[in-house]
C-alpha cells in the first residue's frame, strides 16, 4: 500500500464523507507525494511532529482477516513513519488492546481486526503472550468470542493473548487510600447496595470512586484503543473517548444518567497523565456503526463503510462520528444529536489538550 498526504480543506470536519470525495485533488487541497514530502522534511530537519495532528484513513477491500491485516499493517507503518513514533517493545515488553464489547456481539471490536493488530504487533517484536486484551465486562467478552461462552477458569486467553476483564476487580488498586482512582465526581454509586442486615447504606469510600485500570497505567509500554461507535443519550457519541474512559474504569454506571458529569468525566479521565501518556493511538473501523438507539445494539440503524481511521487524537474521531450520526439521523427524520457534545470543546480548554478537530490543525493521510 502507498500513502499520500493532503492538507485539509476548510470544511474537512463537516466532510470526510465517501472516500471518492477526497481521493482527487480539489480546490483548497494540496496534494504532495510521500517521497517528495519526506525529502523536503529531511532537508529542513523539523522538530518531531505532534502525532495528534495526523489522521490516517485506510480503505480495506472487505472485512476479512486478510484484508484487515493488509490495511492495519499499512496504517501502522504510515503512522510510525509520519509521526516518528515507534510501536516496538520498550522496557516493559508488553502492549494492550482496549476492546469494545459493551453493545454485545452485534457491535463489538471485530475479532478479525484484533487478530490483524496482534499480528502487526508480533511483527514488531511483541510476544503474543505479552499482548493484553482488555475490556470492562467479562460477560460481554464471552459473548463477543474473546473468552469461552461457558466459563472455564483454565482458559483466560484469546489465541494466546491474555484477556483481562476489569469487572473481576483484579486489575484495580484496591487499597482504601489508593490514588489511582477518579474521585472528582461525587455522584453516588449504582454498583453498591444497602447492607440488608442493618437496612443502612454501607459507608464505603468506593461509593464515589472509579478505579483506573492498572495494567494500562504501569504494565505496558503503550496501549491501543479499538472502539466501535454508536450514539449515546448521555454523551452523544460513544466512540474513541468513551472507550478509553468511562468504559475503561470501575464503578462507571453512576455517570450514565448524568450527561453533564459524564462528559466532564470523559475529558478529565482521558487527561489523567499516566493514562494519556500510555494511550498511543486509536484505530477505528467503520465496518459497522450505529446512529440511533445506542448503546443497545439495533441492526436497523447501523451503517457500514469500507473505511478505517487511525489517530493519536481521539477528539477528531468522535467529532467525525458525530457528523456521520447526524447525517444518517436526518435522512431517516430523526432529530440530530444537538447541541454539539460539550466534550469536544472541553477536550481542549484550560490545561487539558487531548487533540483538536479544527481543520487547520490536522493533516489527512490516505493509506492506499
TORKOL-4160 file (C-alpha; in steps of 0.2 Angstrom, whole numbers, padded with zeros to 4 digits, m for minus):
368
<pt num="1" X="0000" Y="0000" Z="0000"/>
<pt num="2" X="0005" Y="0018" Z="m0003"/>
<pt num="3" X="0001" Y="0034" Z="0006"/>
<pt num="4" X="m0002" Y="0052" Z="0001"/>
<pt num="5" X="m0004" Y="0067" Z="0012"/>
<pt num="6" X="m0017" Y="0080" Z="0010"/>
<pt num="7" X="m0018" Y="0097" Z="0018"/>
<pt num="8" X="m0036" Y="0098" Z="0024"/>
<pt num="9" X="m0049" Y="0109" Z="0016"/>
<pt num="10" X="m0059" Y="0121" Z="0027"/>
<pt num="11" X="m0074" Y="0110" Z="0028"/>
<pt num="12" X="m0065" Y="0094" Z="0032"/>
<pt num="13" X="m0073" Y="0091" Z="0049"/>
<pt num="14" X="m0090" Y="0093" Z="0041"/>
<pt num="15" X="m0085" Y="0082" Z="0026"/>
<pt num="16" X="m0073" Y="0067" Z="0026"/>
<pt num="17" X="m0088" Y="0059" Z="0018"/>
<pt num="18" X="m0086" Y="0045" Z="0005"/>
<pt num="19" X="m0068" Y="0041" Z="0000"/>
<pt num="20" X="m0071" Y="0047" Z="m0018"/>
<pt num="21" X="m0074" Y="0064" Z="m0011"/>
<pt num="22" X="m0056" Y="0066" Z="m0005"/>
<pt num="23" X="m0047" Y="0055" Z="m0017"/>
<pt num="24" X="m0044" Y="0068" Z="m0031"/>
<pt num="25" X="m0037" Y="0085" Z="m0029"/>
<pt num="26" X="m0050" Y="0098" Z="m0026"/>
<pt num="27" X="m0050" Y="0117" Z="m0023"/>
<pt num="28" X="m0041" Y="0120" Z="m0006"/>
<pt num="29" X="m0032" Y="0103" Z="m0006"/>
<pt num="30" X="m0014" Y="0102" Z="m0009"/>
<pt num="31" X="m0008" Y="0085" Z="m0014"/>
<pt num="32" X="0010" Y="0080" Z="m0012"/>
<pt num="33" X="0019" Y="0064" Z="m0015"/>
<pt num="34" X="0026" Y="0055" Z="0000"/>
<pt num="35" X="0043" Y="0054" Z="m0007"/>
<pt num="36" X="0044" Y="0072" Z="m0011"/>
<pt num="37" X="0037" Y="0077" Z="0006"/>
<pt num="38" X="0049" Y="0066" Z="0016"/>
<pt num="39" X="0064" Y="0073" Z="0006"/>
<pt num="40" X="0059" Y="0091" Z="0009"/>
<pt num="41" X="0056" Y="0087" Z="0028"/>
<pt num="42" X="0073" Y="0079" Z="0029"/>
<pt num="43" X="0081" Y="0094" Z="0022"/>
<pt num="44" X="0073" Y="0106" Z="0034"/>
<pt num="45" X="0076" Y="0094" Z="0049"/>
<pt num="46" X="0059" Y="0099" Z="0058"/>
<pt num="47" X="0055" Y="0095" Z="0075"/>
<pt num="48" X="0046" Y="0079" Z="0079"/>
<pt num="49" X="0028" Y="0081" Z="0074"/>
<pt num="50" X="0014" Y="0080" Z="0086"/>
<pt num="51" X="0005" Y="0064" Z="0082"/>
<pt num="52" X="m0012" Y="0071" Z="0087"/>
<pt num="53" X="m0011" Y="0082" Z="0071"/>
<pt num="54" X="m0012" Y="0067" Z="0060"/>
<pt num="55" X="m0027" Y="0057" Z="0054"/>
<pt num="56" X="m0024" Y="0042" Z="0044"/>
<pt num="57" X="m0038" Y="0034" Z="0033"/>
<pt num="58" X="m0037" Y="0016" Z="0026"/>
<pt num="59" X="m0050" Y="0008" Z="0014"/>
<pt num="60" X="m0049" Y="m0011" Z="0017"/>
<pt num="61" X="m0056" Y="m0021" Z="0002"/>
<pt num="62" X="m0068" Y="m0030" Z="0014"/>
<pt num="63" X="m0068" Y="m0035" Z="0032"/>
<pt num="64" X="m0060" Y="m0052" Z="0031"/>
<pt num="65" X="m0044" Y="m0055" Z="0042"/>
<pt num="66" X="m0033" Y="m0054" Z="0027"/>
<pt num="67" X="m0040" Y="m0038" Z="0021"/>
<pt num="68" X="m0039" Y="m0031" Z="0039"/>
<pt num="69" X="m0021" Y="m0037" Z="0040"/>
<pt num="70" X="m0015" Y="m0028" Z="0025"/>
<pt num="71" X="m0024" Y="m0012" Z="0029"/>
<pt num="72" X="m0019" Y="m0012" Z="0048"/>
<pt num="73" X="0000" Y="m0015" Z="0043"/>
<pt num="74" X="0000" Y="m0001" Z="0031"/>
<pt num="75" X="m0009" Y="0011" Z="0043"/>
<pt num="76" X="0003" Y="0007" Z="0057"/>
<pt num="77" X="0018" Y="0009" Z="0046"/>
<pt num="78" X="0012" Y="0026" Z="0040"/>
<pt num="79" X="0009" Y="0031" Z="0057"/>
<pt num="80" X="0026" Y="0026" Z="0063"/>
<pt num="81" X="0034" Y="0035" Z="0048"/>
<pt num="82" X="0025" Y="0051" Z="0048"/>
<pt num="83" X="0025" Y="0054" Z="0067"/>
<pt num="84" X="0042" Y="0046" Z="0071"/>
<pt num="85" X="0034" Y="0035" Z="0084"/>
<pt num="86" X="0039" Y="0018" Z="0087"/>
<pt num="87" X="0027" Y="0003" Z="0090"/>
<pt num="88" X="0041" Y="m0009" Z="0095"/>
<pt num="89" X="0043" Y="m0016" Z="0113"/>
<pt num="90" X="0050" Y="m0005" Z="0126"/>
<pt num="91" X="0057" Y="m0008" Z="0143"/>
<pt num="92" X="0041" Y="m0017" Z="0149"/>
<pt num="93" X="0039" Y="m0028" Z="0133"/>
<pt num="94" X="0020" Y="m0028" Z="0134"/>
<pt num="95" X="0006" Y="m0019" Z="0125"/>
<pt num="96" X="m0013" Y="m0019" Z="0127"/>
<pt num="97" X="m0028" Y="m0018" Z="0116"/>
<pt num="98" X="m0043" Y="m0009" Z="0123"/>
<pt num="99" X="m0058" Y="m0018" Z="0115"/>
<pt num="100" X="m0076" Y="m0013" Z="0114"/>
<pt num="101" X="m0089" Y="m0026" Z="0118"/>
<pt num="102" X="m0102" Y="m0016" Z="0128"/>
<pt num="103" X="m0116" Y="m0017" Z="0115"/>
<pt num="104" X="m0114" Y="m0036" Z="0114"/>
<pt num="105" X="m0109" Y="m0047" Z="0099"/>
<pt num="106" X="m0119" Y="m0037" Z="0087"/>
<pt num="107" X="m0107" Y="m0022" Z="0089"/>
<pt num="108" X="m0090" Y="m0026" Z="0096"/>
<pt num="109" X="m0072" Y="m0025" Z="0091"/>
<pt num="110" X="m0071" Y="m0037" Z="0076"/>
<pt num="111" X="m0060" Y="m0052" Z="0080"/>
<pt num="112" X="m0053" Y="m0051" Z="0063"/>
<pt num="113" X="m0047" Y="m0033" Z="0067"/>
<pt num="114" X="m0040" Y="m0039" Z="0084"/>
<pt num="115" X="m0031" Y="m0053" Z="0075"/>
<pt num="116" X="m0024" Y="m0041" Z="0062"/>
<pt num="117" X="m0017" Y="m0029" Z="0076"/>
<pt num="118" X="m0010" Y="m0043" Z="0086"/>
<pt num="119" X="m0001" Y="m0050" Z="0070"/>
<pt num="120" X="0006" Y="m0032" Z="0067"/>
<pt num="121" X="0012" Y="m0030" Z="0084"/>
<pt num="122" X="0020" Y="m0048" Z="0084"/>
<pt num="123" X="0029" Y="m0042" Z="0068"/>
<pt num="124" X="0036" Y="m0028" Z="0078"/>
<pt num="125" X="0043" Y="m0039" Z="0091"/>
<pt num="126" X="0030" Y="m0041" Z="0104"/>
<pt num="127" X="0027" Y="m0059" Z="0110"/>
<pt num="128" X="0009" Y="m0064" Z="0109"/>
<pt num="129" X="0008" Y="m0068" Z="0127"/>
<pt num="130" X="0013" Y="m0050" Z="0131"/>
<pt num="131" X="m0001" Y="m0043" Z="0120"/>
<pt num="132" X="m0015" Y="m0040" Z="0133"/>
<pt num="133" X="m0034" Y="m0038" Z="0128"/>
<pt num="134" X="m0044" Y="m0028" Z="0140"/>
<pt num="135" X="m0062" Y="m0023" Z="0142"/>
<pt num="136" X="m0074" Y="m0019" Z="0156"/>
<pt num="137" X="m0086" Y="m0034" Z="0157"/>
<pt num="138" X="m0082" Y="m0052" Z="0157"/>
<pt num="139" X="m0099" Y="m0057" Z="0151"/>
<pt num="140" X="m0098" Y="m0046" Z="0136"/>
<pt num="141" X="m0080" Y="m0053" Z="0132"/>
<pt num="142" X="m0088" Y="m0070" Z="0132"/>
<pt num="143" X="m0102" Y="m0065" Z="0121"/>
<pt num="144" X="m0090" Y="m0057" Z="0109"/>
<pt num="145" X="m0080" Y="m0073" Z="0107"/>
<pt num="146" X="m0064" Y="m0067" Z="0116"/>
<pt num="147" X="m0067" Y="m0079" Z="0130"/>
<pt num="148" X="m0077" Y="m0096" Z="0130"/>
<pt num="149" X="m0096" Y="m0093" Z="0132"/>
<pt num="150" X="m0096" Y="m0106" Z="0145"/>
<pt num="151" X="m0084" Y="m0101" Z="0159"/>
<pt num="152" X="m0068" Y="m0111" Z="0160"/>
<pt num="153" X="m0056" Y="m0105" Z="0173"/>
<pt num="154" X="m0042" Y="m0114" Z="0164"/>
<pt num="155" X="m0045" Y="m0103" Z="0148"/>
<pt num="156" X="m0041" Y="m0085" Z="0151"/>
<pt num="157" X="m0033" Y="m0080" Z="0134"/>
<pt num="158" X="m0039" Y="m0077" Z="0116"/>
<pt num="159" X="m0027" Y="m0086" Z="0104"/>
<pt num="160" X="m0013" Y="m0084" Z="0116"/>
<pt num="161" X="m0016" Y="m0066" Z="0121"/>
<pt num="162" X="m0022" Y="m0064" Z="0140"/>
<pt num="163" X="m0039" Y="m0057" Z="0141"/>
<pt num="164" X="m0042" Y="m0045" Z="0156"/>
<pt num="165" X="m0060" Y="m0041" Z="0162"/>
<pt num="166" X="m0060" Y="m0026" Z="0173"/>
<pt num="167" X="m0076" Y="m0031" Z="0182"/>
<pt num="168" X="m0067" Y="m0045" Z="0190"/>
<pt num="169" X="m0058" Y="m0032" Z="0201"/>
<pt num="170" X="m0041" Y="m0040" Z="0199"/>
<pt num="171" X="m0034" Y="m0025" Z="0189"/>
<pt num="172" X="m0038" Y="m0011" Z="0201"/>
<pt num="173" X="m0028" Y="m0004" Z="0215"/>
<pt num="174" X="m0039" Y="m0010" Z="0229"/>
<pt num="175" X="m0030" Y="m0001" Z="0244"/>
<pt num="176" X="m0043" Y="0011" Z="0253"/>
<pt num="177" X="m0031" Y="0025" Z="0251"/>
<pt num="178" X="m0027" Y="0022" Z="0233"/>
<pt num="179" X="m0023" Y="0037" Z="0222"/>
<pt num="180" X="m0027" Y="0028" Z="0206"/>
<pt num="181" X="m0045" Y="0032" Z="0206"/>
<pt num="182" X="m0056" Y="0046" Z="0198"/>
<pt num="183" X="m0063" Y="0054" Z="0213"/>
<pt num="184" X="m0068" Y="0071" Z="0207"/>
<pt num="185" X="m0087" Y="0067" Z="0203"/>
<pt num="186" X="m0096" Y="0064" Z="0219"/>
<pt num="187" X="m0111" Y="0055" Z="0211"/>
<pt num="188" X="m0117" Y="0040" Z="0222"/>
<pt num="189" X="m0113" Y="0023" Z="0215"/>
<pt num="190" X="m0126" Y="0012" Z="0207"/>
<pt num="191" X="m0115" Y="m0003" Z="0210"/>
<pt num="192" X="m0115" Y="m0004" Z="0229"/>
<pt num="193" X="m0131" Y="m0009" Z="0238"/>
<pt num="194" X="m0138" Y="m0006" Z="0256"/>
<pt num="195" X="m0132" Y="m0019" Z="0269"/>
<pt num="196" X="m0148" Y="m0030" Z="0272"/>
<pt num="197" X="m0143" Y="m0034" Z="0290"/>
<pt num="198" X="m0144" Y="m0016" Z="0296"/>
<pt num="199" X="m0155" Y="m0008" Z="0282"/>
<pt num="200" X="m0142" Y="0006" Z="0280"/>
<pt num="201" X="m0131" Y="0010" Z="0266"/>
<pt num="202" X="m0113" Y="0005" Z="0269"/>
<pt num="203" X="m0101" Y="0019" Z="0271"/>
<pt num="204" X="m0088" Y="0015" Z="0259"/>
<pt num="205" X="m0076" Y="0027" Z="0251"/>
<pt num="206" X="m0078" Y="0017" Z="0235"/>
<pt num="207" X="m0095" Y="0023" Z="0233"/>
<pt num="208" X="m0089" Y="0039" Z="0224"/>
<pt num="209" X="m0073" Y="0032" Z="0217"/>
<pt num="210" X="m0069" Y="0025" Z="0200"/>
<pt num="211" X="m0054" Y="0014" Z="0200"/>
<pt num="212" X="m0042" Y="0016" Z="0185"/>
<pt num="213" X="m0035" Y="0001" Z="0175"/>
<pt num="214" X="m0018" Y="m0003" Z="0182"/>
<pt num="215" X="m0011" Y="m0013" Z="0168"/>
<pt num="216" X="m0014" Y="0001" Z="0156"/>
<pt num="217" X="m0005" Y="0013" Z="0168"/>
<pt num="218" X="0010" Y="0003" Z="0173"/>
<pt num="219" X="0012" Y="m0014" Z="0165"/>
<pt num="220" X="0013" Y="m0010" Z="0146"/>
<pt num="221" X="0024" Y="0001" Z="0135"/>
<pt num="222" X="0008" Y="0008" Z="0127"/>
<pt num="223" X="m0009" Y="0003" Z="0123"/>
<pt num="224" X="m0020" Y="0005" Z="0108"/>
<pt num="225" X="m0039" Y="0009" Z="0108"/>
<pt num="226" X="m0050" Y="m0002" Z="0097"/>
<pt num="227" X="m0068" Y="0006" Z="0099"/>
<pt num="228" X="m0084" Y="0003" Z="0090"/>
<pt num="229" X="m0095" Y="0018" Z="0088"/>
<pt num="230" X="m0113" Y="0021" Z="0092"/>
<pt num="231" X="m0124" Y="0035" Z="0098"/>
<pt num="232" X="m0127" Y="0038" Z="0117"/>
<pt num="233" X="m0140" Y="0048" Z="0125"/>
<pt num="234" X="m0128" Y="0053" Z="0139"/>
<pt num="235" X="m0113" Y="0059" Z="0130"/>
<pt num="236" X="m0119" Y="0060" Z="0112"/>
<pt num="237" X="m0106" Y="0049" Z="0104"/>
<pt num="238" X="m0099" Y="0033" Z="0111"/>
<pt num="239" X="m0083" Y="0031" Z="0102"/>
<pt num="240" X="m0064" Y="0034" Z="0104"/>
<pt num="241" X="m0066" Y="0044" Z="0120"/>
<pt num="242" X="m0079" Y="0034" Z="0129"/>
<pt num="243" X="m0070" Y="0018" Z="0126"/>
<pt num="244" X="m0054" Y="0025" Z="0133"/>
<pt num="245" X="m0063" Y="0032" Z="0149"/>
<pt num="246" X="m0080" Y="0028" Z="0155"/>
<pt num="247" X="m0079" Y="0010" Z="0148"/>
<pt num="248" X="m0061" Y="0008" Z="0155"/>
<pt num="249" X="m0064" Y="0011" Z="0173"/>
<pt num="250" X="m0073" Y="0003" Z="0188"/>
<pt num="251" X="m0089" Y="0010" Z="0196"/>
<pt num="252" X="m0094" Y="0019" Z="0180"/>
<pt num="253" X="m0113" Y="0016" Z="0180"/>
<pt num="254" X="m0115" Y="0031" Z="0191"/>
<pt num="255" X="m0111" Y="0043" Z="0176"/>
<pt num="256" X="m0123" Y="0037" Z="0163"/>
<pt num="257" X="m0139" Y="0046" Z="0170"/>
<pt num="258" X="m0130" Y="0062" Z="0172"/>
<pt num="259" X="m0124" Y="0070" Z="0155"/>
<pt num="260" X="m0115" Y="0085" Z="0162"/>
<pt num="261" X="m0105" Y="0074" Z="0174"/>
<pt num="262" X="m0102" Y="0061" Z="0161"/>
<pt num="263" X="m0095" Y="0072" Z="0148"/>
<pt num="264" X="m0084" Y="0081" Z="0162"/>
<pt num="265" X="m0078" Y="0063" Z="0167"/>
<pt num="266" X="m0074" Y="0058" Z="0149"/>
<pt num="267" X="m0062" Y="0073" Z="0147"/>
<pt num="268" X="m0054" Y="0073" Z="0164"/>
<pt num="269" X="m0051" Y="0054" Z="0164"/>
<pt num="270" X="m0043" Y="0055" Z="0146"/>
<pt num="271" X="m0032" Y="0069" Z="0153"/>
<pt num="272" X="m0025" Y="0059" Z="0168"/>
<pt num="273" X="m0006" Y="0060" Z="0164"/>
<pt num="274" X="m0002" Y="0041" Z="0166"/>
<pt num="275" X="m0017" Y="0035" Z="0156"/>
<pt num="276" X="m0014" Y="0048" Z="0142"/>
<pt num="277" X="0004" Y="0045" Z="0141"/>
<pt num="278" X="0002" Y="0026" Z="0138"/>
<pt num="279" X="m0013" Y="0028" Z="0125"/>
<pt num="280" X="m0003" Y="0028" Z="0109"/>
<pt num="281" X="m0017" Y="0029" Z="0096"/>
<pt num="282" X="m0035" Y="0024" Z="0092"/>
<pt num="283" X="m0039" Y="0013" Z="0077"/>
<pt num="284" X="m0057" Y="0014" Z="0072"/>
<pt num="285" X="m0066" Y="0003" Z="0060"/>
<pt num="286" X="m0082" Y="0009" Z="0051"/>
<pt num="287" X="m0086" Y="m0009" Z="0047"/>
<pt num="288" X="m0102" Y="m0006" Z="0057"/>
<pt num="289" X="m0108" Y="0009" Z="0067"/>
<pt num="290" X="m0125" Y="0013" Z="0075"/>
<pt num="291" X="m0133" Y="0031" Z="0074"/>
<pt num="292" X="m0149" Y="0028" Z="0083"/>
<pt num="293" X="m0154" Y="0018" Z="0099"/>
<pt num="294" X="m0136" Y="0015" Z="0106"/>
<pt num="295" X="m0128" Y="0008" Z="0115"/>
<pt num="296" X="m0141" Y="m0006" Z="0114"/>
<pt num="297" X="m0137" Y="m0014" Z="0098"/>
<pt num="298" X="m0151" Y="m0012" Z="0084"/>
<pt num="299" X="m0146" Y="m0018" Z="0067"/>
<pt num="300" X="m0160" Y="m0007" Z="0059"/>
<pt num="301" X="m0149" Y="0009" Z="0062"/>
<pt num="302" X="m0132" Y="0003" Z="0058"/>
<pt num="303" X="m0121" Y="0008" Z="0043"/>
<pt num="304" X="m0106" Y="0000" Z="0036"/>
<pt num="305" X="m0092" Y="0009" Z="0026"/>
<pt num="306" X="m0076" Y="0001" Z="0020"/>
<pt num="307" X="m0065" Y="0013" Z="0029"/>
<pt num="308" X="m0054" Y="0014" Z="0044"/>
<pt num="309" X="m0047" Y="0029" Z="0054"/>
<pt num="310" X="m0031" Y="0030" Z="0064"/>
<pt num="311" X="m0026" Y="0044" Z="0075"/>
<pt num="312" X="m0017" Y="0049" Z="0092"/>
<pt num="313" X="m0031" Y="0062" Z="0093"/>
<pt num="314" X="m0047" Y="0054" Z="0099"/>
<pt num="315" X="m0057" Y="0070" Z="0098"/>
<pt num="316" X="m0057" Y="0071" Z="0079"/>
<pt num="317" X="m0063" Y="0053" Z="0078"/>
<pt num="318" X="m0078" Y="0057" Z="0089"/>
<pt num="319" X="m0081" Y="0073" Z="0080"/>
<pt num="320" X="m0082" Y="0065" Z="0063"/>
<pt num="321" X="m0093" Y="0051" Z="0070"/>
<pt num="322" X="m0105" Y="0064" Z="0077"/>
<pt num="323" X="m0106" Y="0072" Z="0060"/>
<pt num="324" X="m0110" Y="0055" Z="0052"/>
<pt num="325" X="m0123" Y="0050" Z="0065"/>
<pt num="326" X="m0132" Y="0066" Z="0062"/>
<pt num="327" X="m0132" Y="0065" Z="0043"/>
<pt num="328" X="m0139" Y="0047" Z="0045"/>
<pt num="329" X="m0152" Y="0053" Z="0058"/>
<pt num="330" X="m0158" Y="0067" Z="0047"/>
<pt num="331" X="m0160" Y="0056" Z="0032"/>
<pt num="332" X="m0172" Y="0045" Z="0042"/>
<pt num="333" X="m0181" Y="0060" Z="0050"/>
<pt num="334" X="m0174" Y="0058" Z="0067"/>
<pt num="335" X="m0168" Y="0073" Z="0077"/>
<pt num="336" X="m0150" Y="0076" Z="0076"/>
<pt num="337" X="m0139" Y="0075" Z="0091"/>
<pt num="338" X="m0139" Y="0093" Z="0097"/>
<pt num="339" X="m0131" Y="0103" Z="0103"/>
<pt num="340" X="m0113" Y="0098" Z="0099"/>
<pt num="341" X="m0107" Y="0087" Z="0113"/>
<pt num="342" X="m0098" Y="0098" Z="0126"/>
<pt num="343" X="m0083" Y="0086" Z="0127"/>
<pt num="344" X="m0077" Y="0092" Z="0110"/>
<pt num="345" X="m0074" Y="0110" Z="0117"/>
<pt num="346" X="m0069" Y="0105" Z="0135"/>
<pt num="347" X="m0056" Y="0092" Z="0127"/>
<pt num="348" X="m0045" Y="0107" Z="0123"/>
<pt num="349" X="m0048" Y="0120" Z="0137"/>
<pt num="350" X="m0038" Y="0126" Z="0152"/>
<pt num="351" X="m0024" Y="0114" Z="0155"/>
<pt num="352" X="m0032" Y="0100" Z="0145"/>
<pt num="353" X="m0026" Y="0096" Z="0127"/>
<pt num="354" X="m0032" Y="0080" Z="0120"/>
<pt num="355" X="m0032" Y="0085" Z="0102"/>
<pt num="356" X="m0041" Y="0096" Z="0090"/>
<pt num="357" X="m0055" Y="0094" Z="0077"/>
<pt num="358" X="m0051" Y="0111" Z="0069"/>
<pt num="359" X="m0047" Y="0108" Z="0050"/>
<pt num="360" X="m0032" Y="0119" Z="0050"/>
<pt num="361" X="m0024" Y="0109" Z="0064"/>
<pt num="362" X="m0025" Y="0092" Z="0055"/>
<pt num="363" X="m0017" Y="0083" Z="0041"/>
<pt num="364" X="m0026" Y="0068" Z="0032"/>
<pt num="365" X="m0015" Y="0054" Z="0026"/>
<pt num="366" X="m0024" Y="0042" Z="0015"/>
<pt num="367" X="m0016" Y="0025" Z="0015"/>
<pt num="368" X="m0019" Y="0015" Z="m0001"/>
